[in-house]
Amino acid sequence: MKKFACEDFPDKFKISVSCASGTESVLKKEINRLIGVDVPAINGRIEFDGNPALICKCNINLRTADRIYIKTGEFTAETFDELYDAVKSVRWEDYIPMDANVYVDGKCVKSTLFATSDCQRIVKKAIADRLCTKFKLLRLPESGSTYKINFYLFKNVVSFYVDTSGTGLHKRGYRDKVGIAPIKETLCAAMLLMSDFYKTRPFADPFCGSGTFLIESAFIARNIAPNIARKFAFNDWKNFDERFYKSAVEEAKDRENFTIKPDIRGFDIDKKAVELSLHHARRAGVADIIKVENSPIKKFKPWSECGTIVTNPPYGERVYGNEDAKRCYIELGDALKNSPLWSCFVITPHNGFEKYFGRKCDREKKLYNAEKECRYYFYYPKKETR
Ligand SMILES: C[S@@+](CC[C@H](N)C(=O)[O-])C[C@H]1O[C@@H](n2cnc3c(N)ncnc32)[C@H](O)[C@@H]1O
């Protein structure tokens, strides 16, 4: 990474990366691979010493991160006065320019101060008071770009963050239309990274919906940075040097490998889902390696000796009812009976999944899809034939 200097922006701070519950170990590995930092997640976040270049690198490259923050402080606060004083002691003027549009969001969990909206008001007031004093203003004009500040009050310890991502990092930009119960791109990427998917292994999603697993697996296979095509909150910040971003984009593009031609196939009973998957694959720039068929699970046949399925089938709750869901699980199990070298990874909240699929899983993990508690079932290739 080239070295530049942000004229007004600090060049050293704590970076805090958040992710979905259950995916922390994958994020930890990603961070280690990307920047060589090996630290555990605490309360769903991974924190390490960073700089503006790493802010860009993490936003562009991390597949499983929800958001990248700058952590500006951590204090004990049991009263509103303590909260106000804590906020006011942070050097906000280092990060936030005079004309910033400051937006505050936060959460109070298991703390004496429990009213989030009251805390939000106090935090906003204390930041405004500090900035007015430092910039010698009577009030903030708030006419410039947005700086979103987050606070998290947990067991009377409050932490403050500047959000560098803006829109959540699951919004890669390729999915502009909504299918039936789409999965977040970040959760999908975490599931793929937990599976045995590898670029030379045929890949299938027999319930492909809007194509998320097909596209994310193509990104992984070709080493395409998931957020290469989108912008972040810091892109609008006048005090953040654009050259850090340009350099991180160049670096990510250098790592892409379009000569890799993985065999990625999607199937769906719904014609519209097939069109949607192809539309999204074109937008993501990976349509050349993705095949999608309008076909029900009962017709699915593994087409090579080995392969990987990672999928998010119907849960039996919305458009497709419980009987449909059960039939899908039975037919998925049947389709794989004579293909012992195919692995299968399935997320569902349905507690009869293993029974209908016809096999006890090798491993399972609790994950949340759209805040619904689910199990992620791992079926590896059968041992005796591996
Ligand atoms: C939960 S959605 C998958 C969402 C997808 N992961 C995404 O991110 O958009 C389940 C999909 O299964 C499809 N489906 C339902 N019954 C099916 C069947 N019998 N055979 C194949 N696909 C089916 C639905 O049309 C729907 O697109």
The ligand as a Gaussian input file, in Angstrom:
#p B3LYP/6-31G(d) Opt

LIG

0 1
 C      -34.953000     -18.773000       0.248000
 S      -35.042000     -18.613000      -1.454000
 C      -33.362000     -18.563000      -1.957000
 C      -32.835000     -17.164000      -1.905000
 C      -31.438000     -17.026000      -2.464000
 N      -30.452000     -17.648000      -1.597000
 C      -31.106000     -15.550000      -2.657000
 O      -30.191000     -15.031000      -2.000000
 O      -31.816000     -14.885000      -3.409000
 C      -35.555000     -20.213000      -1.956000
 C      -35.667000     -20.392000      -3.465000
 O      -36.073000     -21.761000      -3.701000
 C      -36.898000     -21.797000      -4.848000
 N      -37.682000     -23.060000      -4.801000
 C      -38.785000     -23.334000      -4.071000
 N      -39.189000     -24.620000      -4.285000
 C      -38.299000     -25.147000      -5.161000
 C      -38.160000     -26.428000      -5.784000
 N      -39.022000     -27.404000      -5.524000
 N      -37.133000     -26.633000      -6.617000
 C      -36.238000     -25.633000      -6.868000
 N      -36.327000     -24.390000      -6.369000
 C      -37.339000     -24.156000      -5.508000
 C      -37.723000     -20.529000      -4.741000
 O      -38.240000     -20.146000      -6.001000
 C      -36.729000     -19.527000      -4.136000
 O      -36.125000     -18.763000      -5.156000

